[in-house]
Amino acid sequence: MTAEHVPQPPVDDLLTEEATRLRLAVGRLNRRIRIDGGDSLPPLQLSALSTVALHGPLRLSELARREAVTAPTMSRVLGSLDEQGLVVRTSDPQDARGVLITLSDKGRAQLTEIRTHRTALVARRLGRLDAAQREVIRAALPAIEALLEDED
């Protein structure tokens, strides 16, 4: 039986509504942060830098897998990051044909700057909420973070 023919458990209307609202709110907030942030890096380049910072050093194939893109796409992304001096390519000590990707000092600094700026944007938006609304968000954070646990 293919995945599309596997019976799915019924989803109640309330759960569907909650999922829709959460998806729209998170998506719109993320888009607003990207727009207001005026980031100097396209989303995939920024994501690749973040992944290398968290999991590096990584081979191109592993980075492509983690970013869910093809190796040729990741090769182009890394080429651009390399041209900007944001990553460093070094020989893989376990495979002379392989290359490991790490952040350069400039890449680490730029990633820190972008994260700091984005955090300030979110903090400003949180500051517009009253204390009760902020407490609701604070209480919901563990559950929202748990939504991500199956990824990686």
C-alpha positions as a Markdown table, in Angstrom:
| # | Residue | x | y | z |
|---|---|---|---|---|
| 1 | Met | 0.0 | 0.0 | 0.0 |
| 2 | Thr | 1.5 | 3.4 | -0.9 |
| 3 | Ala | 1.6 | 6.3 | 1.5 |
| 4 | Glu | -1.2 | 8.1 | -0.2 |
| 5 | His | -3.5 | 5.1 | 0.3 |
| 6 | Val | -2.7 | 4.5 | 4.0 |
| 7 | Pro | -5.8 | 5.4 | 6.0 |
| 8 | Gln | -5.3 | 8.5 | 8.1 |
| 9 | Pro | -6.9 | 8.9 | 11.6 |
| 10 | Pro | -9.7 | 11.4 | 11.6 |
| 11 | Val | -8.7 | 14.9 | 12.5 |
| 12 | Asp | -11.3 | 16.8 | 14.4 |
| 13 | Asp | -12.3 | 20.3 | 13.3 |
| 14 | Leu | -10.8 | 22.0 | 16.4 |
| 15 | Leu | -7.4 | 20.4 | 15.8 |
| 16 | Thr | -7.6 | 21.4 | 12.1 |
| 17 | Glu | -8.4 | 25.0 | 13.1 |
| 18 | Glu | -5.6 | 25.2 | 15.6 |
| 19 | Ala | -3.1 | 23.7 | 13.1 |
| 20 | Thr | -4.2 | 26.2 | 10.5 |
| 21 | Arg | -3.9 | 29.2 | 12.9 |
| 22 | Leu | -0.5 | 28.1 | 14.2 |
| 23 | Arg | 0.8 | 27.5 | 10.6 |
| 24 | Leu | -0.4 | 30.9 | 9.4 |
| 25 | Ala | 0.8 | 32.8 | 12.5 |
| 26 | Val | 4.3 | 31.1 | 12.5 |
| 27 | Gly | 4.7 | 31.5 | 8.8 |
| 28 | Arg | 3.6 | 35.2 | 8.8 |
| 29 | Leu | 5.8 | 36.0 | 11.8 |
| 30 | Asn | 8.8 | 34.4 | 10.2 |
| 31 | Arg | 8.1 | 36.3 | 6.9 |
| 32 | Arg | 7.7 | 39.6 | 8.9 |
| 33 | Ile | 11.0 | 39.0 | 10.7 |
| 34 | Arg | 12.8 | 38.3 | 7.4 |
| 35 | Ile | 11.3 | 41.4 | 5.8 |
| 36 | Asp | 11.9 | 43.7 | 8.7 |
| 37 | Gly | 15.4 | 42.2 | 9.3 |
| 38 | Gly | 16.5 | 43.2 | 5.8 |
| 39 | Asp | 18.9 | 40.2 | 5.9 |
| 40 | Ser | 21.9 | 40.4 | 3.6 |
| 41 | Leu | 21.7 | 36.6 | 3.0 |
| 42 | Pro | 18.9 | 34.7 | 1.1 |
| 43 | Pro | 17.0 | 32.2 | 3.3 |
| 44 | Leu | 18.8 | 29.1 | 2.1 |
| 45 | Gln | 22.3 | 30.6 | 2.6 |
| 46 | Leu | 21.3 | 31.7 | 6.1 |
| 47 | Ser | 19.9 | 28.3 | 6.9 |
| 48 | Ala | 23.0 | 26.6 | 5.6 |
| 49 | Leu | 25.2 | 28.8 | 7.8 |
| 50 | Ser | 23.0 | 28.0 | 10.8 |
| 51 | Thr | 23.2 | 24.3 | 10.1 |
| 52 | Val | 27.0 | 24.4 | 9.8 |
| 53 | Ala | 27.2 | 26.4 | 13.0 |
| 54 | Leu | 25.1 | 23.8 | 14.8 |
| 55 | His | 26.4 | 20.6 | 13.3 |
| 56 | Gly | 29.6 | 21.4 | 11.6 |
| 57 | Pro | 32.1 | 20.6 | 10.2 |
| 58 | Leu | 29.9 | 19.0 | 7.5 |
| 59 | Arg | 30.5 | 17.5 | 4.1 |
| 60 | Leu | 28.5 | 19.0 | 1.3 |
| 61 | Ser | 26.3 | 15.9 | 1.0 |
| 62 | Glu | 25.4 | 15.9 | 4.7 |
| 63 | Leu | 24.6 | 19.6 | 4.6 |
| 64 | Ala | 22.4 | 19.1 | 1.5 |
| 65 | Arg | 20.6 | 16.3 | 3.3 |
| 66 | Arg | 20.0 | 18.4 | 6.4 |
| 67 | Glu | 18.7 | 21.3 | 4.3 |
| 68 | Ala | 16.6 | 18.9 | 2.1 |
| 69 | Val | 18.1 | 20.2 | -1.2 |
| 70 | Thr | 20.1 | 18.5 | -3.9 |
| 71 | Ala | 23.9 | 18.4 | -3.8 |
| 72 | Pro | 24.1 | 20.7 | -6.9 |
| 73 | Thr | 21.9 | 23.2 | -5.2 |
| 74 | Met | 24.0 | 23.1 | -2.0 |
| 75 | Ser | 27.2 | 23.4 | -4.1 |
| 76 | Arg | 25.9 | 26.7 | -5.6 |
| 77 | Val | 24.9 | 27.9 | -2.1 |
| 78 | Leu | 28.3 | 27.0 | -0.7 |
| 79 | Gly | 30.0 | 28.7 | -3.7 |
| 80 | Ser | 28.3 | 31.9 | -2.8 |
| 81 | Leu | 29.0 | 31.6 | 0.9 |
| 82 | Asp | 32.7 | 30.9 | 0.0 |
| 83 | Glu | 32.9 | 33.9 | -2.3 |
| 84 | Gln | 31.6 | 36.1 | 0.6 |
| 85 | Gly | 34.2 | 34.6 | 2.9 |
| 86 | Leu | 31.5 | 33.1 | 5.3 |
| 87 | Val | 32.7 | 29.5 | 5.1 |
| 88 | Val | 35.9 | 27.6 | 5.0 |
| 89 | Arg | 36.5 | 24.4 | 3.1 |
| 90 | Thr | 39.1 | 22.0 | 4.4 |
| 91 | Ser | 40.2 | 18.5 | 3.5 |
| 92 | Asp | 38.4 | 15.7 | 5.3 |
| 93 | Pro | 41.0 | 13.9 | 7.3 |
| 94 | Gln | 39.0 | 10.6 | 6.9 |
| 95 | Asp | 38.7 | 10.9 | 3.1 |
| 96 | Ala | 41.3 | 12.8 | 1.1 |
| 97 | Arg | 38.8 | 13.4 | -1.7 |
| 98 | Gly | 36.2 | 14.9 | 0.7 |
| 99 | Val | 35.8 | 18.4 | 1.9 |
| 100 | Leu | 34.5 | 19.6 | 5.2 |
| 101 | Ile | 32.6 | 22.9 | 5.6 |
| 102 | Thr | 33.0 | 25.1 | 8.7 |
| 103 | Leu | 32.1 | 28.7 | 9.4 |
| 104 | Ser | 34.8 | 31.3 | 9.0 |
| 105 | Asp | 35.2 | 34.0 | 11.6 |
| 106 | Lys | 33.4 | 36.4 | 9.3 |
| 107 | Gly | 30.5 | 33.8 | 8.8 |
| 108 | Arg | 30.2 | 33.3 | 12.6 |
| 109 | Ala | 30.1 | 37.1 | 13.1 |
| 110 | Gln | 27.5 | 37.7 | 10.4 |
| 111 | Leu | 25.3 | 34.8 | 11.7 |
| 112 | Thr | 25.5 | 36.3 | 15.3 |
| 113 | Glu | 24.6 | 39.7 | 13.9 |
| 114 | Ile | 21.6 | 38.4 | 12.0 |
| 115 | Arg | 20.4 | 36.4 | 15.0 |
| 116 | Thr | 20.8 | 39.3 | 17.4 |
| 117 | His | 18.9 | 41.6 | 15.0 |
| 118 | Arg | 16.1 | 39.1 | 14.5 |
| 119 | Thr | 15.8 | 38.4 | 18.3 |
| 120 | Ala | 15.5 | 42.2 | 18.8 |
| 121 | Leu | 12.7 | 42.3 | 16.2 |
| 122 | Val | 10.8 | 39.6 | 18.0 |
| 123 | Ala | 11.4 | 41.2 | 21.4 |
| 124 | Arg | 10.0 | 44.4 | 20.1 |
| 125 | Arg | 6.8 | 42.6 | 19.0 |
| 126 | Leu | 6.6 | 40.8 | 22.3 |
| 127 | Gly | 7.0 | 44.1 | 24.1 |
| 128 | Arg | 3.7 | 45.3 | 22.4 |
| 129 | Leu | 1.8 | 42.5 | 24.2 |
| 130 | Asp | 0.5 | 42.8 | 27.7 |
| 131 | Ala | 2.0 | 40.7 | 30.6 |
| 132 | Ala | -0.8 | 38.1 | 30.4 |
| 133 | Gln | -0.3 | 37.6 | 26.6 |
| 134 | Arg | 3.5 | 37.2 | 27.1 |
| 135 | Glu | 2.9 | 34.7 | 29.9 |
| 136 | Val | 0.7 | 32.6 | 27.6 |
| 137 | Ile | 3.5 | 32.6 | 25.0 |
| 138 | Arg | 6.1 | 31.7 | 27.6 |
| 139 | Ala | 3.9 | 28.8 | 28.8 |
| 140 | Ala | 3.4 | 27.6 | 25.3 |
| 141 | Leu | 7.1 | 27.6 | 24.3 |
| 142 | Pro | 7.9 | 24.1 | 25.5 |
| 143 | Ala | 5.0 | 22.7 | 23.5 |
| 144 | Ile | 5.9 | 24.7 | 20.4 |
| 145 | Glu | 9.5 | 23.5 | 20.8 |
| 146 | Ala | 8.3 | 19.9 | 21.1 |
| 147 | Leu | 6.7 | 20.3 | 17.6 |
| 148 | Leu | 10.3 | 20.3 | 16.3 |
| 149 | Glu | 11.6 | 17.3 | 18.1 |
| 150 | Asp | 11.1 | 14.8 | 15.3 |
| 151 | Glu | 13.3 | 16.9 | 12.9 |
| 152 | Asp | 17.0 | 16.9 | 12.5 |
